[in-house]
């Protein structure tokens, strides 16, 4: 039962929410509950978004998608 619920949640969360958005929402919730301050919020968001962007570029470069033009 739990595995089926997790699979359902993963499928629809992946479809509707990017990881970047999930990090932003989580970090904002921590900011609103005062577990992190504004400087920490910016650092967490930039670190994740920046590292994810570099990973996306590396994957695109490795698969040759950087060299092709979208039509």
ZABA-273009 format. One record per residue: residue number from 1; residue in one letter; z, x, y of N, C-alpha, C, O in turn. Coordinates in pm, whole numbers, plus 32768, in hexadecimal, padded with zeros to 4 digits. Layout:
{pt NUM,"A",{Z,X,Y},{Z,X,Y},{Z,X,Y},{Z,X,Y}}
...
end
This chain:
{pt 1,"X",{8000,8052,7F89},{8000,8000,8000},{8000,8057,807E},{7FB1,8041,80DA}}
{pt 2,"X",{8059,80BB,8083},{8062,8111,80F9},{7FE3,8165,810A},{7FB4,8177,817A}}
{pt 3,"X",{7FAB,8196,809C},{7F30,81E7,80A4},{7EBC,8192,80D9},{7E6B,81C3,8128}}
{pt 4,"X",{7EB5,8117,80AF},{7E4A,80BE,80DC},{7E5A,809F,8172},{7DF8,809B,81BC}}
{pt 5,"X",{7ED5,808B,819D},{7EF0,8072,822B},{7ECD,80EC,827F},{7E92,80E0,82EA}}
{pt 6,"X",{7EF1,8162,824D},{7ED2,81DE,8294},{7E3B,81F2,829D},{7E09,8218,8306}}
{pt 7,"X",{7DF3,81DA,8231},{7D62,81E8,8231},{7D22,8189,8296},{7CC6,81AF,82DD}}
{pt 8,"X",{7D53,810E,829B},{7D1F,80AC,82FA},{7D39,80DA,838A},{7CE0,80D5,83DE}}
{pt 9,"X",{7DB4,8106,83A4},{7DD8,8133,842A},{7D86,81AE,8452},{7D55,81B5,84C3}}
{pt 10,"X",{7D78,820E,83F8},{7D2A,8286,8415},{7C9A,8264,8434},{7C5F,8299,8492}}
{pt 11,"X",{7C61,820B,83E6},{7BD5,81E5,83FA},{7BC0,81A9,8484},{7B62,81CF,84CA}}
{pt 12,"X",{7C15,814E,84AC},{7C01,810B,852C},{7C33,815C,85A2},{7BFA,8152,860F}}
{pt 13,"X",{7C9A,81AD,8590},{7CC4,8205,85FC},{7C5A,826E,8618},{7C3F,828E,868B}}
{pt 14,"X",{7C1D,82A2,85AF},{7BB4,8305,85C0},{7B3D,82C9,8607},{7AFC,830B,8659}}
{pt 15,"X",{7B1F,824F,85EA},{7AAD,820D,8626},{7AC5,81EE,86B9},{7A6B,8202,870C}}
{pt 16,"X",{7B3B,81BE,86DB},{7B54,818E,8761},{7B96,81F3,87BE},{7B92,81E2,8838}}
{pt 17,"X",{7BD2,8259,8787},{7C1A,82B8,87DC},{7BF5,8346,87B7},{7BF4,836B,8742}}
{pt 18,"X",{7BD6,8394,881A},{7BC0,8420,8800},{7C46,8468,87FB},{7CAC,8433,8827}}
{pt 19,"X",{7C45,84DD,87C5},{7CC1,852B,87C1},{7CF0,854E,884D},{7D68,8551,8867}}
{pt 20,"X",{7C91,8567,88A5},{7CB7,8588,892F},{7D01,8514,8970},{7D64,8529,89B6}}
{pt 21,"X",{7CD0,849D,895A},{7D13,8428,8992},{7D9E,8415,8955},{7DFD,83F3,899B}}
{pt 22,"X",{7DA9,842C,88D3},{7E29,8420,8890},{7E8E,8485,88C7},{7F03,8464,88D9}}
{pt 23,"X",{7E61,8500,88E0},{7EB9,8566,891B},{7EE2,853B,89A7},{7F57,854A,89CC}}
{pt 24,"X",{7E84,8506,89F5},{7EA4,84D9,8A7C},{7F0B,8469,8A7A},{7F6B,846A,8AC8}}
{pt 25,"X",{7EF8,8408,8A22},{7F56,8398,8A18},{7FE0,83C8,89EC},{8046,83A0,8A24}}
{pt 26,"X",{7FE3,841D,8988},{8064,8451,8955},{80AD,84A1,89C0},{8125,8490,89D4}}
{pt 27,"X",{8064,84F8,8A03},{80A2,854B,8A6A},{80D0,84F7,8AE0},{8139,8512,8B1A}}
{pt 28,"X",{8083,8492,8B04},{80AB,8438,8B70},{8129,83EA,8B4B},{8181,83D6,8B9E}}
{pt 29,"X",{8132,83C0,8ACE},{81AB,837B,8AA1},{8223,83D8,8AAB},{828F,83AD,8AD4}}
{pt 30,"X",{8212,8455,8A86},{827F,84B6,8A92},{82A4,84CC,8B25},{8319,84DD,8B45}}
{pt 31,"X",{8241,84CC,8B7C},{825C,84DB,8C0B},{82AA,8464,8C40},{830B,8475,8C8A}}
{pt 32,"X",{8281,83ED,8C1A},{82C4,8374,8C4C},{8353,8368,8C19},{83A9,832F,8C5C}}
{pt 33,"X",{836D,839E,8BA1},{83F4,839B,8B6B},{8444,8418,8B91},{84B4,842D,8B61}}
{pt 34,"X",{8409,846A,8BE7},{8448,84E3,8C1D},{846B,854C,8BB5},{84CA,8598,8BC6}}
{pt 35,"X",{841D,8551,8B47},{842D,85BE,8AE7},{83DF,8639,8B14},{83FF,86A9,8AEB}}
{pt 36,"X",{8379,8625,8B67},{8330,8694,8BA4},{8324,8677,8C3A},{8327,8603,8C64}}
{pt 37,"X",{8315,86E3,8C88},{8300,86CE,8D18},{826A,86D6,8D35},{821A,86EB,8CDB}}
{pt 38,"X",{8247,86C7,8DB4},{81B9,86C1,8DD8},{8170,8744,8DBA},{80FB,8742,8D92}}
{pt 39,"X",{81B2,87B5,8DCE},{8173,8836,8DB1},{8159,8845,8D1B},{80EF,8875,8CF3}}
{pt 40,"X",{81B8,881C,8CCA},{81A7,8822,8C39},{8138,87C4,8C0B},{80EC,87E4,8BB0}}
{pt 41,"X",{8130,874E,8C4A},{80C8,86ED,8C29},{803E,8729,8C3F},{7FE6,871F,8BE9}}
{pt 42,"X",{802C,8769,8CB2},{7FAB,87A8,8CD1},{7F8E,8819,8C6E},{7F1D,8825,8C3E}}
{pt 43,"X",{7FF1,886A,8C4F},{7FDD,88DA,8BF3},{7FB6,88AA,8B68},{7F5A,88E1,8B2B}}
{pt 44,"X",{7FF9,8844,8B35},{7FDA,880F,8AB0},{7F4D,87D4,8AAE},{7EFF,87EF,8A53}}
{pt 45,"X",{7F2D,8783,8B12},{7EAA,8743,8B17},{7E3A,87AA,8B21},{7DD7,87A2,8AD9}}
{pt 46,"X",{7E49,880C,8B7B},{7DE2,8872,8B8B},{7DD4,88CA,8B10},{7D65,88EE,8AE9}}
{pt 47,"X",{7E43,88ED,8AD4},{7E3E,8941,8A5C},{7DF3,88FC,89EB},{7D9E,8939,89AB}}
{pt 48,"X",{7E12,887F,89D3},{7DCF,8839,8965},{7D3E,881D,8986},{7CE6,8839,8934}}
{pt 49,"X",{7D22,87E8,89FB},{7C99,87C7,8A1E},{7C43,8845,8A23},{7BD1,8845,89F5}}
{pt 50,"X",{7C79,88B0,8A5B},{7C2F,892E,8A60},{7C14,8968,89D7},{7BA4,8993,89BB}}
{pt 51,"X",{7C78,896A,8981},{7C64,89A2,88FB},{7C06,894B,88A9},{7BB7,897E,885A}}
{pt 52,"X",{7C0E,88C8,88B9},{7BB4,886D,8872},{7B25,887D,88A4},{7AC6,8876,8856}}
{pt 53,"X",{7B15,8892,8926},{7A90,88A9,895E},{7A50,8927,8928},{79D9,8928,8908}}
{pt 54,"X",{7A9F,8992,8920},{7A6C,8A10,88E8},{7A45,89FC,8856},{79DF,8A31,882A}}
{pt 55,"X",{7A94,89B3,880B},{7A75,899A,877E},{79F5,8948,8772},{79A3,8963,871A}}
{pt 56,"X",{79E1,88E4,87C8},{7967,8894,87C6},{78EC,88E9,87E5},{7884,88DA,87A5}}
{pt 57,"X",{78F8,8943,8846},{7889,899C,8868},{786A,89FA,87F5},{77F5,8A12,87D7}}
{pt 58,"X",{78D0,8A2F,87B4},{78BB,8A8A,8742},{7873,8A43,86D0},{781A,8A7D,8692}}
{pt 59,"X",{789A,89C9,86B4},{7858,897D,8649},{77C7,8961,866E},{776D,8970,861A}}
{pt 60,"X",{77AE,8939,86EA},{7725,891E,8716},{76D0,899C,8710},{765C,8997,86E8}}
{pt 61,"X",{7709,8A0D,8736},{76BF,8A8B,8733},{769F,8AB3,86A3},{762F,8ADD,8684}}
{pt 62,"X",{7702,8AA4,864B},{76EE,8ACC,85C0},{7686,8A74,857A},{763A,8AA6,8527}}
{pt 63,"X",{7682,89F5,859B},{7622,899A,855B},{759C,8998,85A3},{7540,8954,8575}}
{pt 64,"X",{7590,89E0,8612},{7513,89E7,865A},{74FA,8972,86B7},{748B,8963,86EA}}
{pt 65,"X",{755D,8921,86CE},{754B,88AD,8725},{7544,88D3,87B9},{7516,8882,880A}}
{pt 66,"X",{7570,8948,87DD},{7566,8973,8868},{74D7,8994,888E},{74B2,8990,8904}}
{pt 67,"X",{7486,89B5,882B},{73FD,89DE,8845},{739B,8969,884A},{732A,897A,8878}}
{pt 68,"X",{73C4,88F5,881B},{736A,8881,881A},{7388,8828,8892},{73F9,8820,88C1}}
{pt 69,"X",{731F,87E5,88C2},{732E,878B,8933},{733B,86FC,88FF},{72F5,86D5,88A1}}
{pt 70,"X",{7394,86AF,893B},{73A0,8621,891A},{732C,85D5,8957},{7302,85F3,89C7}}
{pt 71,"X",{72FA,8574,890F},{728B,8525,8943},{72BB,84A1,8976},{726B,8450,89A6}}
end
